[in-house]
Amino acid sequence: MLDNKGVKQTWLAERLGKSYNMVNGYVTNRRQPSISTLYEIAELLNVSPKDLLFDSKVTDRNRDTA
């Protein structure tokens, strides 16, 4: 999602007031943001919070088998 928006993890970390490592954990699914942080990320990226919750890889695999 960040690549599609032309956003770097460092930019997002600065805007959120979080460390790069924390944001990298969100991006790599090693950590989950709080609900309030999820909404803040969605607002910064100008997307719906729901768009941040689904796994596009799983969705793509499901389309391949349908």
mmCIF file as gemmi writes it, N, C-alpha and C atoms, coordinates in Angstrom:
data_model
loop_
_atom_site.group_PDB
_atom_site.id
_atom_site.type_symbol
_atom_site.label_atom_id
_atom_site.label_alt_id
_atom_site.label_comp_id
_atom_site.label_asym_id
_atom_site.label_entity_id
_atom_site.label_seq_id
_atom_site.pdbx_PDB_ins_code
_atom_site.Cartn_x
_atom_site.Cartn_y
_atom_site.Cartn_z
_atom_site.occupancy
_atom_site.B_iso_or_equiv
_atom_site.pdbx_formal_charge
_atom_site.auth_seq_id
_atom_site.auth_asym_id
_atom_site.pdbx_PDB_model_num
ATOM 1 N N . MET Axp A 1 ? 0.824 -1.191 0 1 0 ? 1 A 1
ATOM 2 C CA . MET Axp A 1 ? 0 0 0 1 0 ? 1 A 1
ATOM 3 C C . MET Axp A 1 ? 0.867 1.254 0 1 0 ? 1 A 1
ATOM 4 N N . LEU Axp A 2 ? 1.942 1.261 0.786 1 0 ? 2 A 1
ATOM 5 C CA . LEU Axp A 2 ? 2.787 2.445 0.832 1 0 ? 2 A 1
ATOM 6 C C . LEU Axp A 2 ? 3.408 2.727 -0.525 1 0 ? 2 A 1
ATOM 7 N N . ASP Axp A 3 ? 3.882 1.686 -1.192 1 0 ? 3 A 1
ATOM 8 C CA . ASP Axp A 3 ? 4.484 1.875 -2.519 1 0 ? 3 A 1
ATOM 9 C C . ASP Axp A 3 ? 3.477 2.474 -3.486 1 0 ? 3 A 1
ATOM 10 N N . ASN Axp A 4 ? 2.255 1.994 -3.455 1 0 ? 4 A 1
ATOM 11 C CA . ASN Axp A 4 ? 1.207 2.515 -4.34 1 0 ? 4 A 1
ATOM 12 C C . ASN Axp A 4 ? 0.954 3.998 -4.106 1 0 ? 4 A 1
ATOM 13 N N . LYS Axp A 5 ? 1.13 4.441 -2.873 1 0 ? 5 A 1
ATOM 14 C CA . LYS Axp A 5 ? 0.888 5.834 -2.508 1 0 ? 5 A 1
ATOM 15 C C . LYS Axp A 5 ? 2.154 6.687 -2.633 1 0 ? 5 A 1
ATOM 16 N N . GLY Axp A 6 ? 3.287 6.042 -2.945 1 0 ? 6 A 1
ATOM 17 C CA . GLY Axp A 6 ? 4.546 6.777 -3.033 1 0 ? 6 A 1
ATOM 18 C C . GLY Axp A 6 ? 5.036 7.263 -1.681 1 0 ? 6 A 1
ATOM 19 N N . VAL Axp A 7 ? 4.724 6.494 -0.648 1 0 ? 7 A 1
ATOM 20 C CA . VAL Axp A 7 ? 5.054 6.864 0.725 1 0 ? 7 A 1
ATOM 21 C C . VAL Axp A 7 ? 6.133 5.935 1.259 1 0 ? 7 A 1
ATOM 22 N N . LYS Axp A 8 ? 7.092 6.505 1.956 1 0 ? 8 A 1
ATOM 23 C CA . LYS Axp A 8 ? 8.159 5.727 2.593 1 0 ? 8 A 1
ATOM 24 C C . LYS Axp A 8 ? 7.794 5.468 4.053 1 0 ? 8 A 1
ATOM 25 N N . GLN Axp A 9 ? 8.299 4.382 4.582 1 0 ? 9 A 1
ATOM 26 C CA . GLN Axp A 9 ? 8.037 4.046 5.979 1 0 ? 9 A 1
ATOM 27 C C . GLN Axp A 9 ? 8.565 5.132 6.908 1 0 ? 9 A 1
ATOM 28 N N . THR Axp A 10 ? 9.689 5.755 6.557 1 0 ? 10 A 1
ATOM 29 C CA . THR Axp A 10 ? 10.247 6.817 7.401 1 0 ? 10 A 1
ATOM 30 C C . THR Axp A 10 ? 9.294 8.015 7.472 1 0 ? 10 A 1
ATOM 31 N N . TRP Axp A 11 ? 8.663 8.362 6.337 1 0 ? 11 A 1
ATOM 32 C CA . TRP Axp A 11 ? 7.705 9.471 6.313 1 0 ? 11 A 1
ATOM 33 C C . TRP Axp A 11 ? 6.529 9.158 7.221 1 0 ? 11 A 1
ATOM 34 N N . LEU Axp A 12 ? 6.005 7.949 7.096 1 0 ? 12 A 1
ATOM 35 C CA . LEU Axp A 12 ? 4.86 7.543 7.907 1 0 ? 12 A 1
ATOM 36 C C . LEU Axp A 12 ? 5.233 7.54 9.387 1 0 ? 12 A 1
ATOM 37 N N . ALA Axp A 13 ? 6.398 7.048 9.715 1 0 ? 13 A 1
ATOM 38 C CA . ALA Axp A 13 ? 6.856 7.014 11.106 1 0 ? 13 A 1
ATOM 39 C C . ALA Axp A 13 ? 6.929 8.429 11.678 1 0 ? 13 A 1
ATOM 40 N N . GLU Axp A 14 ? 7.467 9.361 10.908 1 0 ? 14 A 1
ATOM 41 C CA . GLU Axp A 14 ? 7.552 10.744 11.368 1 0 ? 14 A 1
ATOM 42 C C . GLU Axp A 14 ? 6.175 11.336 11.602 1 0 ? 14 A 1
ATOM 43 N N . ARG Axp A 15 ? 5.249 11.12 10.693 1 0 ? 15 A 1
ATOM 44 C CA . ARG Axp A 15 ? 3.899 11.668 10.813 1 0 ? 15 A 1
ATOM 45 C C . ARG Axp A 15 ? 3.153 11.075 12.001 1 0 ? 15 A 1
ATOM 46 N N . LEU Axp A 16 ? 3.408 9.795 12.266 1 0 ? 16 A 1
ATOM 47 C CA . LEU Axp A 16 ? 2.722 9.125 13.381 1 0 ? 16 A 1
ATOM 48 C C . LEU Axp A 16 ? 3.398 9.383 14.726 1 0 ? 16 A 1
ATOM 49 N N . GLY Axp A 17 ? 4.632 9.877 14.686 1 0 ? 17 A 1
ATOM 50 C CA . GLY Axp A 17 ? 5.389 10.045 15.929 1 0 ? 17 A 1
ATOM 51 C C . GLY Axp A 17 ? 5.851 8.715 16.487 1 0 ? 17 A 1
ATOM 52 N N . LYS Axp A 18 ? 6.086 7.768 15.587 1 0 ? 18 A 1
ATOM 53 C CA . LYS Axp A 18 ? 6.522 6.417 15.971 1 0 ? 18 A 1
ATOM 54 C C . LYS Axp A 18 ? 7.906 6.165 15.381 1 0 ? 18 A 1
ATOM 55 N N . SER Axp A 19 ? 8.559 5.153 15.88 1 0 ? 19 A 1
ATOM 56 C CA . SER Axp A 19 ? 9.865 4.798 15.342 1 0 ? 19 A 1
ATOM 57 C C . SER Axp A 19 ? 9.714 4.08 13.999 1 0 ? 19 A 1
ATOM 58 N N . TYR Axp A 20 ? 10.782 4.132 13.219 1 0 ? 20 A 1
ATOM 59 C CA . TYR Axp A 20 ? 10.794 3.395 11.954 1 0 ? 20 A 1
ATOM 60 C C . TYR Axp A 20 ? 10.545 1.912 12.226 1 0 ? 20 A 1
ATOM 61 N N . ASN Axp A 21 ? 11.163 1.367 13.276 1 0 ? 21 A 1
ATOM 62 C CA . ASN Axp A 21 ? 11.004 -0.06 13.585 1 0 ? 21 A 1
ATOM 63 C C . ASN Axp A 21 ? 9.553 -0.426 13.89 1 0 ? 21 A 1
ATOM 64 N N . MET Axp A 22 ? 8.854 0.473 14.565 1 0 ? 22 A 1
ATOM 65 C CA . MET Axp A 22 ? 7.438 0.22 14.879 1 0 ? 22 A 1
ATOM 66 C C . MET Axp A 22 ? 6.629 0.167 13.581 1 0 ? 22 A 1
ATOM 67 N N . VAL Axp A 23 ? 6.813 1.153 12.721 1 0 ? 23 A 1
ATOM 68 C CA . VAL Axp A 23 ? 6.07 1.2 11.463 1 0 ? 23 A 1
ATOM 69 C C . VAL Axp A 23 ? 6.453 0.021 10.581 1 0 ? 23 A 1
ATOM 70 N N . ASN Axp A 24 ? 7.716 -0.335 10.564 1 0 ? 24 A 1
ATOM 71 C CA . ASN Axp A 24 ? 8.143 -1.497 9.788 1 0 ? 24 A 1
ATOM 72 C C . ASN Axp A 24 ? 7.449 -2.75 10.299 1 0 ? 24 A 1
ATOM 73 N N . GLY Axp A 25 ? 7.251 -2.859 11.601 1 0 ? 25 A 1
ATOM 74 C CA . GLY Axp A 25 ? 6.507 -3.983 12.167 1 0 ? 25 A 1
ATOM 75 C C . GLY Axp A 25 ? 5.075 -4.03 11.673 1 0 ? 25 A 1
ATOM 76 N N . TYR Axp A 26 ? 4.44 -2.852 11.53 1 0 ? 26 A 1
ATOM 77 C CA . TYR Axp A 26 ? 3.081 -2.807 10.984 1 0 ? 26 A 1
ATOM 78 C C . TYR Axp A 26 ? 3.077 -3.285 9.539 1 0 ? 26 A 1
ATOM 79 N N . VAL Axp A 27 ? 4.029 -2.763 8.768 1 0 ? 27 A 1
ATOM 80 C CA . VAL Axp A 27 ? 4.078 -3.055 7.331 1 0 ? 27 A 1
ATOM 81 C C . VAL Axp A 27 ? 4.341 -4.533 7.068 1 0 ? 27 A 1
ATOM 82 N N . THR Axp A 28 ? 5.182 -5.139 7.889 1 0 ? 28 A 1
ATOM 83 C CA . THR Axp A 28 ? 5.54 -6.544 7.685 1 0 ? 28 A 1
ATOM 84 C C . THR Axp A 28 ? 4.648 -7.508 8.459 1 0 ? 28 A 1
ATOM 85 N N . ASN Axp A 29 ? 3.596 -6.977 9.098 1 0 ? 29 A 1
ATOM 86 C CA . ASN Axp A 29 ? 2.638 -7.788 9.861 1 0 ? 29 A 1
ATOM 87 C C . ASN Axp A 29 ? 3.248 -8.471 11.079 1 0 ? 29 A 1
ATOM 88 N N . ARG Axp A 30 ? 4.322 -7.922 11.614 1 0 ? 30 A 1
ATOM 89 C CA . ARG Axp A 30 ? 4.882 -8.451 12.856 1 0 ? 30 A 1
ATOM 90 C C . ARG Axp A 30 ? 4.237 -7.795 14.068 1 0 ? 30 A 1
ATOM 91 N N . ARG Axp A 31 ? 3.651 -6.615 13.85 1 0 ? 31 A 1
ATOM 92 C CA . ARG Axp A 31 ? 2.959 -5.873 14.902 1 0 ? 31 A 1
ATOM 93 C C . ARG Axp A 31 ? 1.624 -5.395 14.355 1 0 ? 31 A 1
ATOM 94 N N . GLN Axp A 32 ? 0.699 -5.159 15.249 1 0 ? 32 A 1
ATOM 95 C CA . GLN Axp A 32 ? -0.585 -4.595 14.847 1 0 ? 32 A 1
ATOM 96 C C . GLN Axp A 32 ? -0.757 -3.247 15.531 1 0 ? 32 A 1
ATOM 97 N N . PRO Axp A 33 ? -1.12 -2.225 14.753 1 0 ? 33 A 1
ATOM 98 C CA . PRO Axp A 33 ? -1.331 -0.915 15.379 1 0 ? 33 A 1
ATOM 99 C C . PRO Axp A 33 ? -2.622 -0.913 16.199 1 0 ? 33 A 1
ATOM 100 N N . SER Axp A 34 ? -2.687 0.008 17.134 1 0 ? 34 A 1
ATOM 101 C CA . SER Axp A 34 ? -3.939 0.192 17.861 1 0 ? 34 A 1
ATOM 102 C C . SER Axp A 34 ? -4.998 0.69 16.877 1 0 ? 34 A 1
ATOM 103 N N . ILE Axp A 35 ? -6.242 0.617 17.275 1 0 ? 35 A 1
ATOM 104 C CA . ILE Axp A 35 ? -7.334 1.08 16.417 1 0 ? 35 A 1
ATOM 105 C C . ILE Axp A 35 ? -7.143 2.567 16.082 1 0 ? 35 A 1
ATOM 106 N N . SER Axp A 36 ? -6.777 3.363 17.084 1 0 ? 36 A 1
ATOM 107 C CA . SER Axp A 36 ? -6.59 4.798 16.824 1 0 ? 36 A 1
ATOM 108 C C . SER Axp A 36 ? -5.442 5.043 15.848 1 0 ? 36 A 1
ATOM 109 N N . THR Axp A 37 ? -4.369 4.262 15.961 1 0 ? 37 A 1
ATOM 110 C CA . THR Axp A 37 ? -3.249 4.401 15.028 1 0 ? 37 A 1
ATOM 111 C C . THR Axp A 37 ? -3.653 3.928 13.64 1 0 ? 37 A 1
ATOM 112 N N . LEU Axp A 38 ? -4.437 2.884 13.571 1 0 ? 38 A 1
ATOM 113 C CA . LEU Axp A 38 ? -4.928 2.397 12.278 1 0 ? 38 A 1
ATOM 114 C C . LEU Axp A 38 ? -5.717 3.496 11.565 1 0 ? 38 A 1
ATOM 115 N N . TYR Axp A 39 ? -6.588 4.168 12.292 1 0 ? 39 A 1
ATOM 116 C CA . TYR Axp A 39 ? -7.366 5.259 11.712 1 0 ? 39 A 1
ATOM 117 C C . TYR Axp A 39 ? -6.469 6.431 11.301 1 0 ? 39 A 1
ATOM 118 N N . GLU Axp A 40 ? -5.45 6.696 12.095 1 0 ? 40 A 1
ATOM 119 C CA . GLU Axp A 40 ? -4.516 7.772 11.762 1 0 ? 40 A 1
ATOM 120 C C . GLU Axp A 40 ? -3.732 7.437 10.489 1 0 ? 40 A 1
ATOM 121 N N . ILE Axp A 41 ? -3.296 6.193 10.361 1 0 ? 41 A 1
ATOM 122 C CA . ILE Axp A 41 ? -2.592 5.751 9.146 1 0 ? 41 A 1
ATOM 123 C C . ILE Axp A 41 ? -3.514 5.891 7.942 1 0 ? 41 A 1
ATOM 124 N N . ALA Axp A 42 ? -4.755 5.451 8.085 1 0 ? 42 A 1
ATOM 125 C CA . ALA Axp A 42 ? -5.716 5.547 6.982 1 0 ? 42 A 1
ATOM 126 C C . ALA Axp A 42 ? -5.911 6.999 6.56 1 0 ? 42 A 1
ATOM 127 N N . GLU Axp A 43 ? -6.011 7.886 7.523 1 0 ? 43 A 1
ATOM 128 C CA . GLU Axp A 43 ? -6.188 9.301 7.201 1 0 ? 43 A 1
ATOM 129 C C . GLU Axp A 43 ? -4.964 9.854 6.476 1 0 ? 43 A 1
ATOM 130 N N . LEU Axp A 44 ? -3.773 9.505 6.951 1 0 ? 44 A 1
ATOM 131 C CA . LEU Axp A 44 ? -2.545 9.978 6.304 1 0 ? 44 A 1
ATOM 132 C C . LEU Axp A 44 ? -2.419 9.467 4.874 1 0 ? 44 A 1
ATOM 133 N N . LEU Axp A 45 ? -2.876 8.234 4.644 1 0 ? 45 A 1
ATOM 134 C CA . LEU Axp A 45 ? -2.762 7.635 3.313 1 0 ? 45 A 1
ATOM 135 C C . LEU Axp A 45 ? -3.992 7.919 2.441 1 0 ? 45 A 1
ATOM 136 N N . ASN Axp A 46 ? -4.989 8.582 3.038 1 0 ? 46 A 1
ATOM 137 C CA . ASN Axp A 46 ? -6.223 8.911 2.33 1 0 ? 46 A 1
ATOM 138 C C . ASN Axp A 46 ? -6.919 7.654 1.79 1 0 ? 46 A 1
ATOM 139 N N . VAL Axp A 47 ? -7.045 6.664 2.681 1 0 ? 47 A 1
ATOM 140 C CA . VAL Axp A 47 ? -7.744 5.42 2.36 1 0 ? 47 A 1
ATOM 141 C C . VAL Axp A 47 ? -8.698 5.09 3.503 1 0 ? 47 A 1
ATOM 142 N N . SER Axp A 48 ? -9.567 4.14 3.268 1 0 ? 48 A 1
ATOM 143 C CA . SER Axp A 48 ? -10.459 3.661 4.309 1 0 ? 48 A 1
ATOM 144 C C . SER Axp A 48 ? -9.675 2.757 5.263 1 0 ? 48 A 1
ATOM 145 N N . PRO Axp A 49 ? -9.946 2.823 6.557 1 0 ? 49 A 1
ATOM 146 C CA . PRO Axp A 49 ? -9.282 1.9 7.478 1 0 ? 49 A 1
ATOM 147 C C . PRO Axp A 49 ? -9.471 0.435 7.06 1 0 ? 49 A 1
ATOM 148 N N . LYS Axp A 50 ? -10.638 0.141 6.492 1 0 ? 50 A 1
ATOM 149 C CA . LYS Axp A 50 ? -10.918 -1.228 6.036 1 0 ? 50 A 1
ATOM 150 C C . LYS Axp A 50 ? -9.905 -1.671 4.978 1 0 ? 50 A 1
ATOM 151 N N . ASP Axp A 51 ? -9.451 -0.736 4.147 1 0 ? 51 A 1
ATOM 152 C CA . ASP Axp A 51 ? -8.465 -1.066 3.113 1 0 ? 51 A 1
ATOM 153 C C . ASP Axp A 51 ? -7.136 -1.529 3.708 1 0 ? 51 A 1
ATOM 154 N N . LEU Axp A 52 ? -6.878 -1.123 4.931 1 0 ? 52 A 1
ATOM 155 C CA . LEU Axp A 52 ? -5.632 -1.516 5.588 1 0 ? 52 A 1
ATOM 156 C C . LEU Axp A 52 ? -5.745 -2.871 6.275 1 0 ? 52 A 1
ATOM 157 N N . LEU Axp A 53 ? -6.962 -3.373 6.412 1 0 ? 53 A 1
ATOM 158 C CA . LEU Axp A 53 ? -7.175 -4.603 7.164 1 0 ? 53 A 1
ATOM 159 C C . LEU Axp A 53 ? -7.153 -5.873 6.334 1 0 ? 53 A 1
ATOM 160 N N . PHE Axp A 54 ? -7.539 -5.806 5.066 1 0 ? 54 A 1
ATOM 161 C CA . PHE Axp A 54 ? -7.575 -7.038 4.298 1 0 ? 54 A 1
ATOM 162 C C . PHE Axp A 54 ? -6.212 -7.339 3.707 1 0 ? 54 A 1
ATOM 163 N N . ASP Axp A 55 ? -5.925 -8.587 3.525 1 0 ? 55 A 1
ATOM 164 C CA . ASP Axp A 55 ? -4.651 -9.046 2.977 1 0 ? 55 A 1
ATOM 165 C C . ASP Axp A 55 ? -4.809 -9.234 1.475 1 0 ? 55 A 1
ATOM 166 N N . SER Axp A 56 ? -4.217 -8.349 0.696 1 0 ? 56 A 1
ATOM 167 C CA . SER Axp A 56 ? -4.378 -8.412 -0.759 1 0 ? 56 A 1
ATOM 168 C C . SER Axp A 56 ? -3.802 -9.697 -1.329 1 0 ? 56 A 1
ATOM 169 N N . LYS Axp A 57 ? -2.797 -10.275 -0.698 1 0 ? 57 A 1
ATOM 170 C CA . LYS Axp A 57 ? -2.229 -11.532 -1.197 1 0 ? 57 A 1
ATOM 171 C C . LYS Axp A 57 ? -3.248 -12.663 -1.081 1 0 ? 57 A 1
ATOM 172 N N . VAL Axp A 58 ? -3.95 -12.712 0.039 1 0 ? 58 A 1
ATOM 173 C CA . VAL Axp A 58 ? -4.977 -13.736 0.221 1 0 ? 58 A 1
ATOM 174 C C . VAL Axp A 58 ? -6.088 -13.509 -0.794 1 0 ? 58 A 1
ATOM 175 N N . THR Axp A 59 ? -6.499 -12.256 -0.973 1 0 ? 59 A 1
ATOM 176 C CA . THR Axp A 59 ? -7.548 -11.933 -1.935 1 0 ? 59 A 1
ATOM 177 C C . THR Axp A 59 ? -7.126 -12.336 -3.342 1 0 ? 59 A 1
ATOM 178 N N . ASP Axp A 60 ? -5.878 -12.042 -3.715 1 0 ? 60 A 1
ATOM 179 C CA . ASP Axp A 60 ? -5.381 -12.418 -5.042 1 0 ? 60 A 1
ATOM 180 C C . ASP Axp A 60 ? -5.384 -13.927 -5.226 1 0 ? 60 A 1
ATOM 181 N N . ARG Axp A 61 ? -4.996 -14.672 -4.195 1 0 ? 61 A 1
ATOM 182 C CA . ARG Axp A 61 ? -4.988 -16.143 -4.284 1 0 ? 61 A 1
ATOM 183 C C . ARG Axp A 61 ? -6.397 -16.664 -4.436 1 0 ? 61 A 1
ATOM 184 N N . ASN Axp A 62 ? -7.342 -16.068 -3.721 1 0 ? 62 A 1
ATOM 185 C CA . ASN Axp A 62 ? -8.73 -16.492 -3.816 1 0 ? 62 A 1
ATOM 186 C C . ASN Axp A 62 ? -9.273 -16.243 -5.225 1 0 ? 62 A 1
ATOM 187 N N . ARG Axp A 63 ? -8.879 -15.157 -5.845 1 0 ? 63 A 1
ATOM 188 C CA . ARG Axp A 63 ? -9.333 -14.878 -7.216 1 0 ? 63 A 1
ATOM 189 C C . ARG Axp A 63 ? -8.781 -15.901 -8.189 1 0 ? 63 A 1
ATOM 190 N N . ASP Axp A 64 ? -7.533 -16.337 -7.952 1 0 ? 64 A 1
ATOM 191 C CA . ASP Axp A 64 ? -6.909 -17.307 -8.852 1 0 ? 64 A 1
ATOM 192 C C . ASP Axp A 64 ? -7.625 -18.654 -8.824 1 0 ? 64 A 1
ATOM 193 N N . THR Axp A 65 ? -8.207 -19 -7.669 1 0 ? 65 A 1
ATOM 194 C CA . THR Axp A 65 ? -8.844 -20.305 -7.544 1 0 ? 65 A 1
ATOM 195 C C . THR Axp A 65 ? -10.334 -20.261 -7.899 1 0 ? 65 A 1
ATOM 196 N N . ALA Axp A 66 ? -10.867 -19.046 -8.024 1 0 ? 66 A 1
ATOM 197 C CA . ALA Axp A 66 ? -12.309 -18.915 -8.326 1 0 ? 66 A 1
ATOM 198 C C . ALA Axp A 66 ? -12.598 -19.173 -9.787 1 0 ? 66 A 1
